[in-house]
Structure formats: structure tokens, C-alpha cells
Amino acid sequence: MSVMTTPEDDGRLWITPEISIPAAEIELSAVRAPGPGGQHVNKASTAIHLRFDIPASSLPDGLKQRLLARGDRRISTAGVLVLKAAEFRRQEQNRAAARERLRALIAAALVVRRSRRPTRPTRGAREQRLEFKKRRGRVKALRGRVE
């Protein structure tokens, strides 16, 4: 899925048709990419660091809470999400990749998981389990020393 934008949205990152993030809330900075690359890699800053302050954002409060409760190591204790994109050689592609990863992360937090309702085994299942344990015990009892 690609990043949704329109010409009049001034760089907003659209998560759903109702939820978007203003470009001012997303901080992008270019850094040098690690790894092999020859002479060019030492002078070109093609990797992108994306910083997004979750508590100070304009996202709905419930969504902010779900994002902060994820336990993701990319989210600091202050609630700042830091993503690094360095998979492409062009800065524009890395910028788009970082924005898309932010969009996907927030979209995943939109899904509210149903709470698990604990269940109990049926009476038949309990009896079946105990019968199996008895049978297994008899088999193991026969493994003793023969006299």
C-alpha cells in the first residue's frame, strides 16, 4: 500500500480517510547510511531518521494509548518513535519508506484486539484426560524389573 497524499494536503500522512498526521509532527533528518559503498557513501546522507512524538501528536487519545502500550523498542520512554530507513540508495525513496512504515505501524494500532474470554474444559474432556493418564500409568508400570 502506498502513502496517501493529495496536492492540497501539504504533506500530510494519511492513515485512514479520517485520520491523518500533519507534516509538521513528523521530523525527518538525513544521516549517512552504514555498510559498504565506496567513496560516495562517506559523503552522501541517504538514510533517513524519522522521529514522531506520540504523546504530542494530533492522533486520537485511544490510538496514542495503544501505540504506547505496544512495547516496541523503537518507542522511547518519553513516547518518541524513531524509525530508520536505509534500504534504498536515494534519499527520496528512503523518506517515502520511512513515512510508509510509520503509516503501517499506526494502522496496525488501529485494530482493537478482542479480549480473551477464559474457557473451561468440558466434563467429557476432563474424564477423557484422566482415562488417558491412567492408561499411560499402567503402561509405565509394566516397564519395571521382571521377577
PELINGI-V894141 format. One record per residue. N is the residue number from 1. RES is the residue in one small letter. OMEGA is omega in degrees with one decimal (999 if undefined). Layout:
n->(N:N)
res->(RES:RES)
omega->(OMEGA:OMEGA)
This chain:
n->(1:2:3:4:5:6:7:8:9:10:11:12:13:14:15:16:17:18:19:20:21:22:23:24:25:26:27:28:29:30:31:32:33:34:35:36:37:38:39:40:41:42:43:44:45:46:47:48:49:50:51:52:53:54:55:56:57:58:59:60:61:62:63:64:65:66:67:68:69:70:71:72:73:74:75:76:77:78:79:80:81:82:83:84:85:86:87:88:89:90:91:92:93:94:95:96:97:98:99:100:101:102:103:104:105:106:107:108:109:110:111:112:113:114:115:116:117:118:119:120:121:122:123:124:125:126:127:128:129:130:131:132:133:134:135:136:137:138:139:140:141:142:143:144:145:146:147)
res->(m:s:v:m:t:t:p:e:d:d:g:r:l:w:i:t:p:e:i:s:i:p:a:a:e:i:e:l:s:a:v:r:a:p:g:p:g:g:q:h:v:n:k:a:s:t:a:i:h:l:r:f:d:i:p:a:s:s:l:p:d:g:l:k:q:r:l:l:a:r:g:d:r:r:i:s:t:a:g:v:l:v:l:k:a:a:e:f:r:r:q:e:q:n:r:a:a:a:r:e:r:l:r:a:l:i:a:a:a:l:v:v:r:r:s:r:r:p:t:r:p:t:r:g:a:r:e:q:r:l:e:f:k:k:r:r:g:r:v:k:a:l:r:g:r:v:e)
omega->(-177.9:179.6:-179.0:173.7:173.5:-177.0:-176.3:-175.3:178.4:174.8:178.1:175.3:-177.4:177.2:173.1:177.0:-179.7:-173.5:176.3:179.3:176.6:-179.2:-178.7:-179.3:179.9:179.8:179.3:176.0:-179.5:177.5:178.1:-179.8:178.2:173.6:-177.1:179.0:178.3:-174.1:-174.4:-173.8:-177.2:-178.2:-178.1:177.0:-175.3:178.7:-177.0:169.5:176.8:177.5:-179.1:-179.0:-174.9:-178.2:-177.6:-176.0:-179.6:178.6:175.8:-174.9:179.8:178.7:177.0:-179.0:179.5:178.3:-178.0:-178.4:-176.3:-177.6:179.9:-177.6:178.2:178.6:-177.9:178.8:177.6:178.3:179.7:178.4:179.4:176.7:176.6:178.7:-179.7:-175.5:-179.4:178.8:-179.0:-178.3:-179.0:179.3:178.0:177.5:178.9:179.5:179.3:178.0:179.7:178.2:175.7:179.5:-179.3:179.6:179.7:178.8:178.2:179.7:177.4:-177.7:179.9:-179.9:176.0:179.5:-177.5:176.8:-176.8:179.3:178.5:178.7:179.7:-180.0:179.3:180.0:177.9:179.6:179.4:179.5:-179.6:178.2:178.4:179.8:178.4:179.7:-179.4:178.0:178.1:178.9:-178.3:178.0:-179.7:-178.6:-178.6:-178.6:179.7:-179.2:999)
